[in-house]
Amino acid sequence: METVEVIEPGYAKTKQIISHYGKKYYLGYINYGIQGIKEETCAVKIYQLESMQDNIDAEREKEVLMSLDHENIAKTYKIIQKDKQIYIFREYDAQMTLKTLIDRLEAAKQEIDCRLILSLGARMIDCLNYMESLSLTNRDLNPSNIFLNQEMNFKIFDFGQSKIIEKDEIGLTMGIGINDYFMSPQMLGLEEENGENIELNYYKSDIWSLGMILYYFGEYQYPWRRELKQSEMEFELEIQKMKDPNYKLQFRRITSPELKSLISRMLIYDQDRRASAKQLLEEPFIKPYVKQPSPQITKLQFLCELIQRLKDMKAAYDVDEVYQDLIFNLLIRYFTENKKLLNKRSKFYNSYRQLLDYQMFNKKQLWYIFKVNSQTKRQLKNYVNEYRRQSTLNHRQQEELMLLLQAMNSEKQYPNNPQQLIEEAEKYYLEN
């Protein structure tokens, strides 16, 4: 009979090790013993808090997991600290890992549908882009760390090697991972500059790992013969081939031009030239596979860009204080109305904090709506009058007008033409 240990009412673990996730996880249950609610299986990870490093590792993973909410990342149900141990209860589906799926297909000599690989790639790219928005990286993406659930949805499971990237840590020189077949050259320390390992971009390393996964999924082999590490000369030749910007990846089984292009962009040796998740999501053939963000999220993304543009403008020249206050009022009102969407680790929240810091440091008060409207009209009239006087706007005036119009209506596409911008301002905002 199965031995079950109740950690907390509704949460229990067994002694059964979940084999294809290694010995880190035990089979567990949520809603255990709760009447009227169906219990569900889950995976339980246990940290023994015996040393300072144990506490650091546990807190790091705890902070990462509690900030994640994405359909392609396994859910974290509960984190319990008890008796110098931390129990992490995570979503688990015993269907199969991606590695198991690939092994079965290869053993059966079955050709894989490129659309399935493209779907996996698109969803994982969207997932990596989401993680980057939270300043998170996984650092151990490989087929054993992705499972396929009963709804045929791929999910990243383990984040034990993940890292929260601080502002001054965009480039680092130390890599951590388990499966070096899927780690980037930079993570493996293969790229040097002046005799030292180059700074490592963890986000781009995750992109490389995913590219290797997609290639292996479609080809049943690695693009480069990594086993040649045993021969220094042969391995060096492989590295030089990878470094060659004119080198084209060889595909035998993958026939889809879109999938070939996607993988090739992900497996560029130079991490500066390697595509980012955001760039890859712009591919037209990716969009049908990815759930599009809500209008509110799309608007928040755009408003974050406007905040950065205002900062760039202020760095380039003196911006009128009333104009700054008007932009601030237009932006912060929308952020405040949508605070429930602001995950505290997201770039949205960082932008919101910048607005709050500006408000606090400069002791600004939010304007009433009528003042926002009157100041908006006054600013627009200034640009209209300047255009009528000179028959044009200089670069600075055009940039300020564009930013103001976009802050007022971020869903509208505005032309980058001074005459048309003035016509927009007169037609929609000054006629009354």
TORKETOR-40746 format. One record per residue (C-alpha): residue in three letters; x, y, z; residue number from 1. Coordinates in Angstrom, 1 decimal, always signed. Layout:
// residues N
{r Ala,{X,Y,Z},NUM}
...
// end
This chain:
// residues 432
{r Met,{+0.0,+0.0,+0.0},1}
{r Glu,{+1.3,+3.5,-0.9},2}
{r Thr,{+2.7,+5.4,+2.1},3}
{r Val,{+1.4,+9.0,+2.1},4}
{r Glu,{+2.8,+11.8,+4.3},5}
{r Val,{+0.5,+14.8,+4.8},6}
{r Ile,{+2.6,+18.0,+4.9},7}
{r Glu,{-0.3,+20.3,+5.5},8}
{r Pro,{-4.1,+19.7,+5.2},9}
{r Gly,{-4.7,+19.1,+1.5},10}
{r Tyr,{-1.1,+18.6,+0.5},11}
{r Ala,{+0.7,+15.3,+0.7},12}
{r Lys,{+3.7,+13.4,-0.7},13}
{r Thr,{+4.7,+9.8,-1.2},14}
{r Lys,{+8.0,+8.1,-1.3},15}
{r Gln,{+7.7,+7.3,-5.0},16}
{r Ile,{+10.4,+9.1,-7.1},17}
{r Ile,{+9.3,+10.5,-10.4},18}
{r Ser,{+11.9,+8.8,-12.4},19}
{r His,{+12.2,+10.8,-15.6},20}
{r Tyr,{+12.7,+14.0,-13.6},21}
{r Gly,{+15.6,+12.5,-11.7},22}
{r Lys,{+15.6,+12.1,-7.9},23}
{r Lys,{+14.7,+15.7,-7.1},24}
{r Tyr,{+11.0,+15.1,-7.2},25}
{r Tyr,{+8.5,+12.8,-5.4},26}
{r Leu,{+4.9,+12.0,-6.5},27}
{r Gly,{+2.5,+14.0,-4.4},28}
{r Tyr,{-1.1,+15.1,-4.2},29}
{r Ile,{-3.1,+18.3,-3.8},30}
{r Asn,{-6.6,+18.4,-2.4},31}
{r Tyr,{-5.6,+15.3,-0.5},32}
{r Gly,{-8.3,+14.1,+1.9},33}
{r Ile,{-10.5,+17.1,+1.2},34}
{r Gln,{-14.1,+16.0,+0.9},35}
{r Gly,{-16.0,+17.0,-2.2},36}
{r Ile,{-12.8,+18.0,-4.1},37}
{r Lys,{-11.0,+15.6,-6.5},38}
{r Glu,{-7.4,+15.1,-5.5},39}
{r Glu,{-4.8,+15.6,-8.2},40}
{r Thr,{-1.3,+14.2,-8.6},41}
{r Cys,{+1.6,+16.6,-8.5},42}
{r Ala,{+5.4,+16.7,-8.2},43}
{r Val,{+7.0,+17.6,-4.9},44}
{r Lys,{+10.5,+19.0,-4.7},45}
{r Ile,{+12.1,+19.1,-1.2},46}
{r Tyr,{+14.9,+21.4,-0.1},47}
{r Gln,{+16.8,+20.4,+3.1},48}
{r Leu,{+17.7,+23.7,+4.7},49}
{r Glu,{+21.0,+22.6,+6.4},50}
{r Ser,{+23.3,+25.2,+5.1},51}
{r Met,{+23.4,+28.8,+4.0},52}
{r Gln,{+23.7,+27.7,+0.4},53}
{r Asp,{+20.6,+25.5,+0.8},54}
{r Asn,{+18.7,+28.5,+1.9},55}
{r Ile,{+20.0,+30.6,-1.0},56}
{r Asp,{+19.0,+27.9,-3.5},57}
{r Ala,{+15.6,+27.4,-2.0},58}
{r Glu,{+14.8,+31.2,-1.8},59}
{r Arg,{+16.0,+31.7,-5.4},60}
{r Glu,{+13.7,+29.0,-6.8},61}
{r Lys,{+10.9,+30.1,-4.6},62}
{r Glu,{+11.1,+33.7,-5.8},63}
{r Val,{+11.2,+32.5,-9.4},64}
{r Leu,{+8.3,+30.1,-9.2},65}
{r Met,{+6.0,+32.5,-7.4},66}
{r Ser,{+6.4,+35.1,-10.1},67}
{r Leu,{+5.5,+32.7,-13.0},68}
{r Asp,{+2.1,+32.5,-14.7},69}
{r His,{+2.2,+31.2,-18.3},70}
{r Glu,{+0.3,+28.4,-20.0},71}
{r Asn,{+3.6,+26.7,-21.1},72}
{r Ile,{+5.2,+26.7,-17.6},73}
{r Ala,{+4.1,+24.1,-15.1},74}
{r Lys,{+2.1,+25.7,-12.3},75}
{r Thr,{+3.3,+26.0,-8.7},76}
{r Tyr,{+0.4,+25.0,-6.4},77}
{r Lys,{+2.0,+25.6,-3.0},78}
{r Ile,{+5.3,+26.2,-1.2},79}
{r Ile,{+5.4,+25.0,+2.4},80}
{r Gln,{+8.3,+25.5,+4.9},81}
{r Lys,{+8.2,+23.0,+7.7},82}
{r Asp,{+10.8,+21.4,+10.0},83}
{r Lys,{+13.9,+22.9,+8.2},84}
{r Gln,{+12.5,+21.8,+4.8},85}
{r Ile,{+10.8,+23.5,+2.0},86}
{r Tyr,{+8.2,+21.5,+0.0},87}
{r Ile,{+7.4,+22.8,-3.5},88}
{r Phe,{+4.2,+21.3,-5.0},89}
{r Arg,{+4.2,+21.6,-8.8},90}
{r Glu,{+1.9,+20.7,-11.6},91}
{r Tyr,{+2.8,+17.2,-12.9},92}
{r Asp,{+1.4,+15.2,-15.8},93}
{r Ala,{+2.8,+11.7,-16.2},94}
{r Gln,{+2.0,+11.7,-19.9},95}
{r Met,{+5.6,+12.0,-21.2},96}
{r Thr,{+8.6,+14.3,-21.5},97}
{r Leu,{+9.7,+15.7,-24.8},98}
{r Lys,{+12.7,+13.4,-24.6},99}
{r Thr,{+10.5,+10.3,-24.3},100}
{r Leu,{+8.4,+11.4,-27.2},101}
{r Ile,{+11.5,+12.0,-29.4},102}
{r Asp,{+13.0,+8.6,-28.4},103}
{r Arg,{+9.8,+6.8,-29.3},104}
{r Leu,{+9.5,+8.5,-32.7},105}
{r Glu,{+13.1,+7.8,-33.5},106}
{r Ala,{+12.8,+4.1,-32.4},107}
{r Ala,{+9.7,+3.8,-34.7},108}
{r Lys,{+11.6,+5.5,-37.5},109}
{r Gln,{+8.6,+7.8,-37.8},110}
{r Glu,{+8.8,+11.1,-39.7},111}
{r Ile,{+7.8,+14.0,-37.5},112}
{r Asp,{+5.3,+16.6,-38.7},113}
{r Cys,{+7.1,+20.0,-39.0},114}
{r Arg,{+4.0,+21.7,-37.8},115}
{r Leu,{+4.3,+20.0,-34.4},116}
{r Ile,{+7.9,+21.2,-34.1},117}
{r Leu,{+6.9,+24.7,-35.2},118}
{r Ser,{+4.1,+24.8,-32.6},119}
{r Leu,{+6.5,+23.7,-29.9},120}
{r Gly,{+9.0,+26.3,-31.0},121}
{r Ala,{+6.5,+29.1,-31.1},122}
{r Arg,{+5.0,+28.4,-27.7},123}
{r Met,{+8.5,+28.1,-26.1},124}
{r Ile,{+9.7,+31.3,-27.7},125}
{r Asp,{+6.6,+33.1,-26.3},126}
{r Cys,{+7.4,+31.5,-23.0},127}
{r Leu,{+11.1,+32.8,-23.1},128}
{r Asn,{+9.9,+36.2,-24.1},129}
{r Tyr,{+7.5,+36.2,-21.1},130}
{r Met,{+10.4,+35.1,-18.8},131}
{r Glu,{+12.7,+37.8,-20.1},132}
{r Ser,{+9.9,+40.4,-19.3},133}
{r Leu,{+10.3,+39.2,-15.7},134}
{r Ser,{+14.2,+39.3,-15.9},135}
{r Leu,{+14.3,+35.5,-15.6},136}
{r Thr,{+16.2,+32.8,-17.5},137}
{r Asn,{+16.0,+29.0,-17.2},138}
{r Arg,{+19.6,+28.0,-18.0},139}
{r Asp,{+18.8,+24.4,-18.4},140}
{r Leu,{+16.4,+23.9,-21.3},141}
{r Asn,{+16.6,+20.4,-22.7},142}
{r Pro,{+14.0,+17.8,-23.8},143}
{r Ser,{+13.9,+16.1,-20.4},144}
{r Asn,{+12.8,+19.4,-18.8},145}
{r Ile,{+9.7,+19.8,-21.1},146}
{r Phe,{+6.7,+17.6,-20.6},147}
{r Leu,{+3.6,+17.0,-22.8},148}
{r Asn,{+0.4,+16.9,-20.9},149}
{r Gln,{-2.9,+15.1,-21.7},150}
{r Glu,{-4.2,+18.2,-23.5},151}
{r Met,{-1.1,+18.0,-25.8},152}
{r Asn,{+0.4,+21.2,-24.4},153}
{r Phe,{+4.1,+21.5,-23.9},154}
{r Lys,{+5.3,+22.9,-20.5},155}
{r Ile,{+8.7,+23.7,-19.0},156}
{r Phe,{+8.9,+21.9,-15.8},157}
{r Asp,{+12.0,+22.5,-13.7},158}
{r Phe,{+13.5,+25.9,-12.8},159}
{r Gly,{+16.2,+24.7,-10.3},160}
{r Gln,{+19.0,+26.3,-12.4},161}
{r Ser,{+17.1,+29.4,-13.2},162}
{r Lys,{+18.4,+32.9,-12.5},163}
{r Ile,{+16.9,+36.3,-11.8},164}
{r Ile,{+18.9,+38.8,-13.9},165}
{r Glu,{+19.6,+42.0,-12.1},166}
{r Lys,{+20.2,+45.2,-14.0},167}
{r Asp,{+24.0,+45.0,-13.8},168}
{r Glu,{+24.1,+41.3,-14.7},169}
{r Ile,{+23.0,+41.3,-18.4},170}
{r Gly,{+26.4,+40.0,-19.4},171}
{r Leu,{+28.1,+37.5,-17.1},172}
{r Thr,{+30.9,+35.0,-17.6},173}
{r Met,{+29.7,+32.0,-15.6},174}
{r Gly,{+27.2,+29.4,-17.0},175}
{r Ile,{+25.3,+26.8,-15.1},176}
{r Gly,{+23.4,+23.9,-16.7},177}
{r Ile,{+23.0,+20.1,-16.6},178}
{r Asn,{+22.9,+18.9,-20.2},179}
{r Asp,{+25.8,+20.4,-22.1},180}
{r Tyr,{+24.5,+19.1,-25.4},181}
{r Phe,{+21.9,+21.8,-25.4},182}
{r Met,{+24.0,+24.6,-23.8},183}
{r Ser,{+25.2,+27.5,-25.8},184}
{r Pro,{+28.9,+27.9,-26.7},185}
{r Gln,{+29.1,+30.9,-24.4},186}
{r Met,{+27.6,+28.8,-21.5},187}
{r Leu,{+30.2,+26.2,-22.1},188}
{r Gly,{+33.0,+28.8,-22.1},189}
{r Leu,{+34.0,+28.1,-25.7},190}
{r Glu,{+34.1,+31.7,-26.8},191}
{r Glu,{+37.0,+33.9,-25.7},192}
{r Glu,{+38.1,+37.5,-26.2},193}
{r Asn,{+41.7,+38.5,-25.3},194}
{r Gly,{+42.1,+35.1,-23.6},195}
{r Glu,{+39.0,+35.5,-21.3},196}
{r Asn,{+35.5,+34.1,-21.6},197}
{r Ile,{+33.2,+36.7,-23.1},198}
{r Glu,{+30.3,+38.2,-21.2},199}
{r Leu,{+27.3,+35.8,-21.3},200}
{r Asn,{+23.8,+36.8,-22.3},201}
{r Tyr,{+21.6,+34.3,-20.5},202}
{r Tyr,{+18.5,+35.2,-22.5},203}
{r Lys,{+20.3,+34.4,-25.8},204}
{r Ser,{+21.7,+31.2,-24.3},205}
{r Asp,{+18.1,+30.0,-23.6},206}
{r Ile,{+17.3,+30.8,-27.3},207}
{r Trp,{+20.3,+28.6,-28.4},208}
{r Ser,{+19.1,+25.8,-26.1},209}
{r Leu,{+15.6,+25.9,-27.7},210}
{r Gly,{+17.1,+26.0,-31.2},211}
{r Met,{+19.1,+22.8,-30.3},212}
{r Ile,{+15.9,+21.1,-29.0},213}
{r Leu,{+14.0,+21.9,-32.2},214}
{r Tyr,{+16.8,+20.7,-34.4},215}
{r Tyr,{+17.2,+17.5,-32.4},216}
{r Phe,{+13.4,+17.0,-32.5},217}
{r Gly,{+13.3,+17.2,-36.2},218}
{r Glu,{+16.6,+15.5,-37.2},219}
{r Tyr,{+17.1,+13.0,-34.4},220}
{r Gln,{+20.7,+14.2,-34.1},221}
{r Tyr,{+22.7,+17.3,-33.1},222}
{r Pro,{+23.8,+19.9,-35.7},223}
{r Trp,{+27.4,+19.6,-34.6},224}
{r Arg,{+29.3,+16.5,-33.5},225}
{r Arg,{+29.8,+17.5,-29.8},226}
{r Glu,{+31.3,+14.1,-29.0},227}
{r Leu,{+34.4,+15.2,-30.9},228}
{r Lys,{+35.5,+16.9,-27.6},229}
{r Gln,{+37.7,+13.8,-27.3},230}
{r Ser,{+39.8,+15.0,-30.2},231}
{r Glu,{+41.0,+18.5,-29.7},232}
{r Met,{+41.9,+19.1,-33.4},233}
{r Glu,{+38.6,+17.8,-34.7},234}
{r Phe,{+36.6,+19.7,-32.1},235}
{r Glu,{+38.4,+22.9,-33.0},236}
{r Leu,{+37.4,+22.5,-36.6},237}
{r Glu,{+33.8,+22.1,-35.5},238}
{r Ile,{+34.0,+25.3,-33.5},239}
{r Gln,{+35.4,+27.2,-36.5},240}
{r Lys,{+32.6,+25.9,-38.7},241}
{r Met,{+30.0,+27.1,-36.1},242}
{r Lys,{+31.7,+30.5,-35.9},243}
{r Asp,{+31.7,+31.0,-39.7},244}
{r Pro,{+28.9,+33.6,-40.4},245}
{r Asn,{+28.4,+32.2,-43.9},246}
{r Tyr,{+27.9,+28.6,-42.6},247}
{r Lys,{+24.5,+27.2,-43.3},248}
{r Leu,{+23.0,+24.5,-41.1},249}
{r Gln,{+22.5,+21.2,-42.7},250}
{r Phe,{+19.0,+19.6,-42.6},251}
{r Arg,{+18.2,+16.1,-43.7},252}
{r Arg,{+14.7,+15.5,-42.3},253}
{r Ile,{+13.3,+18.9,-41.7},254}
{r Thr,{+11.7,+20.2,-45.0},255}
{r Ser,{+9.7,+23.2,-43.8},256}
{r Pro,{+11.5,+26.5,-45.0},257}
{r Glu,{+9.9,+28.4,-42.1},258}
{r Leu,{+11.2,+25.9,-39.5},259}
{r Lys,{+14.7,+25.8,-41.1},260}
{r Ser,{+14.8,+29.7,-41.0},261}
{r Leu,{+13.7,+29.7,-37.4},262}
{r Ile,{+16.2,+27.2,-36.1},263}
{r Ser,{+19.0,+28.9,-38.1},264}
{r Arg,{+18.3,+32.2,-36.5},265}
{r Met,{+18.4,+30.6,-33.1},266}
{r Leu,{+21.7,+28.7,-33.6},267}
{r Ile,{+23.9,+31.6,-34.7},268}
{r Tyr,{+27.2,+31.2,-32.8},269}
{r Asp,{+27.6,+35.0,-32.2},270}
{r Gln,{+25.2,+35.8,-29.4},271}
{r Asp,{+25.0,+39.4,-30.5},272}
{r Arg,{+23.7,+38.3,-33.9},273}
{r Arg,{+21.5,+35.5,-32.5},274}
{r Ala,{+17.8,+36.5,-32.6},275}
{r Ser,{+16.0,+37.4,-29.4},276}
{r Ala,{+12.6,+35.9,-28.4},277}
{r Lys,{+10.9,+39.2,-29.2},278}
{r Gln,{+12.4,+39.3,-32.7},279}
{r Leu,{+11.4,+35.7,-33.4},280}
{r Leu,{+7.8,+36.4,-32.3},281}
{r Glu,{+7.6,+38.9,-35.1},282}
{r Glu,{+7.8,+36.2,-37.7},283}
{r Pro,{+4.4,+35.9,-39.5},284}
{r Phe,{+4.5,+32.1,-39.4},285}
{r Ile,{+4.9,+32.1,-35.6},286}
{r Lys,{+1.8,+34.2,-34.7},287}
{r Pro,{-0.9,+31.6,-35.5},288}
{r Tyr,{+0.7,+29.3,-32.9},289}
{r Val,{+0.9,+31.9,-30.1},290}
{r Lys,{-1.9,+33.2,-28.0},291}
{r Gln,{-2.1,+36.9,-28.6},292}
{r Pro,{-1.8,+39.2,-25.6},293}
{r Ser,{-4.9,+41.0,-24.3},294}
{r Pro,{-5.4,+44.6,-25.6},295}
{r Gln,{-4.5,+45.8,-22.1},296}
{r Ile,{-1.1,+44.0,-22.1},297}
{r Thr,{-0.4,+45.2,-25.7},298}
{r Lys,{-1.1,+48.8,-24.6},299}
{r Leu,{+1.1,+48.4,-21.5},300}
{r Gln,{+3.9,+47.2,-23.7},301}
{r Phe,{+3.5,+50.2,-25.9},302}
{r Leu,{+3.3,+52.6,-23.0},303}
{r Cys,{+6.5,+51.2,-21.6},304}
{r Glu,{+8.2,+52.1,-24.9},305}
{r Leu,{+6.8,+55.6,-24.7},306}
{r Ile,{+8.3,+56.0,-21.2},307}
{r Gln,{+11.7,+55.0,-22.6},308}
{r Arg,{+11.3,+57.4,-25.5},309}
{r Leu,{+10.5,+60.2,-23.1},310}
{r Lys,{+13.7,+59.4,-21.1},311}
{r Asp,{+15.7,+59.4,-24.3},312}
{r Met,{+14.2,+62.8,-25.2},313}
{r Lys,{+15.1,+64.2,-21.8},314}
{r Ala,{+18.7,+62.9,-22.2},315}
{r Ala,{+19.0,+64.6,-25.6},316}
{r Tyr,{+17.6,+68.0,-24.8},317}
{r Asp,{+15.6,+70.0,-22.2},318}
{r Val,{+12.0,+69.0,-22.2},319}
{r Asp,{+9.3,+71.5,-21.1},320}
{r Glu,{+8.2,+70.7,-17.6},321}
{r Val,{+4.5,+71.2,-18.3},322}
{r Tyr,{+4.8,+68.8,-21.3},323}
{r Gln,{+6.5,+66.2,-19.0},324}
{r Asp,{+3.8,+66.5,-16.5},325}
{r Leu,{+1.1,+66.1,-19.1},326}
{r Ile,{+2.7,+62.9,-20.5},327}
{r Phe,{+3.2,+61.6,-16.9},328}
{r Asn,{-0.5,+62.1,-16.1},329}
{r Leu,{-1.7,+60.4,-19.3},330}
{r Leu,{+0.6,+57.4,-18.7},331}
{r Ile,{+0.3,+56.9,-15.0},332}
{r Arg,{-3.6,+57.0,-15.1},333}
{r Tyr,{-3.6,+54.0,-17.4},334}
{r Phe,{-1.0,+52.1,-15.4},335}
{r Thr,{-3.0,+52.7,-12.2},336}
{r Glu,{-6.2,+51.6,-13.8},337}
{r Asn,{-4.5,+48.3,-14.7},338}
{r Lys,{-2.5,+47.6,-11.6},339}
{r Lys,{-3.8,+44.0,-11.5},340}
{r Leu,{-1.7,+43.2,-14.6},341}
{r Leu,{+1.5,+44.5,-13.1},342}
{r Asn,{+3.5,+41.5,-11.9},343}
{r Lys,{+6.2,+42.9,-9.6},344}
{r Arg,{+9.0,+41.4,-11.5},345}
{r Ser,{+7.7,+42.5,-14.9},346}
{r Lys,{+9.1,+45.3,-17.0},347}
{r Phe,{+5.6,+46.8,-16.9},348}
{r Tyr,{+6.0,+47.2,-13.1},349}
{r Asn,{+9.5,+48.7,-13.5},350}
{r Ser,{+8.1,+51.3,-15.9},351}
{r Tyr,{+5.2,+52.0,-13.4},352}
{r Arg,{+7.8,+52.4,-10.6},353}
{r Gln,{+9.7,+54.9,-12.7},354}
{r Leu,{+6.5,+57.0,-13.0},355}
{r Leu,{+5.9,+56.8,-9.3},356}
{r Asp,{+9.5,+57.7,-8.5},357}
{r Tyr,{+9.2,+60.7,-10.8},358}
{r Gln,{+6.0,+61.7,-9.0},359}
{r Met,{+7.5,+61.3,-5.5},360}
{r Phe,{+10.9,+62.9,-6.3},361}
{r Asn,{+9.3,+65.9,-7.9},362}
{r Lys,{+6.4,+66.1,-5.5},363}
{r Lys,{+3.9,+65.9,-8.4},364}
{r Gln,{+0.1,+65.7,-7.9},365}
{r Leu,{-2.2,+64.0,-10.4},366}
{r Trp,{-4.2,+66.5,-12.4},367}
{r Tyr,{-8.0,+66.5,-12.6},368}
{r Ile,{-9.4,+65.3,-15.9},369}
{r Phe,{-10.4,+68.8,-17.0},370}
{r Lys,{-6.8,+70.0,-16.5},371}
{r Val,{-5.4,+67.1,-18.4},372}
{r Asn,{-7.8,+67.9,-21.3},373}
{r Ser,{-7.1,+71.6,-21.2},374}
{r Gln,{-3.3,+71.2,-21.1},375}
{r Thr,{-3.5,+68.6,-23.9},376}
{r Lys,{-5.4,+71.1,-26.1},377}
{r Arg,{-3.0,+73.9,-25.2},378}
{r Gln,{+0.1,+71.7,-26.2},379}
{r Leu,{-1.5,+70.6,-29.4},380}
{r Lys,{-2.4,+74.2,-30.4},381}
{r Asn,{+1.2,+75.2,-29.8},382}
{r Tyr,{+2.4,+72.7,-32.4},383}
{r Val,{-0.4,+73.6,-34.8},384}
{r Asn,{+0.5,+77.3,-34.6},385}
{r Glu,{+4.2,+76.6,-35.0},386}
{r Tyr,{+3.5,+74.5,-38.1},387}
{r Arg,{+1.3,+77.3,-39.6},388}
{r Arg,{+4.1,+79.8,-38.9},389}
{r Gln,{+6.9,+77.7,-40.5},390}
{r Ser,{+5.0,+75.3,-42.7},391}
{r Thr,{+6.9,+72.5,-41.0},392}
{r Leu,{+8.1,+71.2,-37.6},393}
{r Asn,{+11.6,+70.6,-36.6},394}
{r His,{+12.7,+67.1,-35.5},395}
{r Arg,{+12.3,+67.8,-31.8},396}
{r Gln,{+8.7,+69.3,-32.2},397}
{r Gln,{+7.7,+66.4,-34.4},398}
{r Glu,{+9.0,+63.9,-31.9},399}
{r Glu,{+7.2,+65.6,-29.0},400}
{r Leu,{+3.9,+65.8,-31.0},401}
{r Met,{+4.1,+62.1,-31.9},402}
{r Leu,{+4.7,+61.1,-28.3},403}
{r Leu,{+1.8,+63.2,-27.1},404}
{r Leu,{-0.6,+61.8,-29.6},405}
{r Gln,{+0.5,+58.2,-28.9},406}
{r Ala,{+0.1,+58.8,-25.1},407}
{r Met,{-3.4,+60.0,-25.8},408}
{r Asn,{-4.3,+57.1,-28.0},409}
{r Ser,{-1.8,+54.3,-28.1},410}
{r Glu,{-4.0,+52.0,-30.2},411}
{r Lys,{-3.9,+54.3,-33.3},412}
{r Gln,{-1.2,+54.3,-35.9},413}
{r Tyr,{+0.2,+57.8,-36.5},414}
{r Pro,{+2.0,+58.8,-39.7},415}
{r Asn,{+5.6,+60.0,-39.3},416}
{r Asn,{+4.9,+63.1,-41.3},417}
{r Pro,{+4.5,+66.6,-39.8},418}
{r Gln,{+1.6,+67.7,-42.0},419}
{r Gln,{-0.4,+64.6,-41.4},420}
{r Leu,{+0.3,+64.7,-37.6},421}
{r Ile,{-1.0,+68.3,-37.5},422}
{r Glu,{-4.1,+67.2,-39.5},423}
{r Glu,{-4.7,+64.4,-37.0},424}
{r Ala,{-4.3,+66.9,-34.1},425}
{r Glu,{-6.7,+69.4,-35.6},426}
{r Lys,{-9.3,+66.8,-36.8},427}
{r Tyr,{-9.6,+64.8,-33.6},428}
{r Tyr,{-8.6,+67.0,-30.8},429}
{r Leu,{-9.1,+70.7,-31.7},430}
{r Glu,{-12.3,+70.8,-33.7},431}
{r Asn,{-14.4,+71.2,-30.6},432}
// end
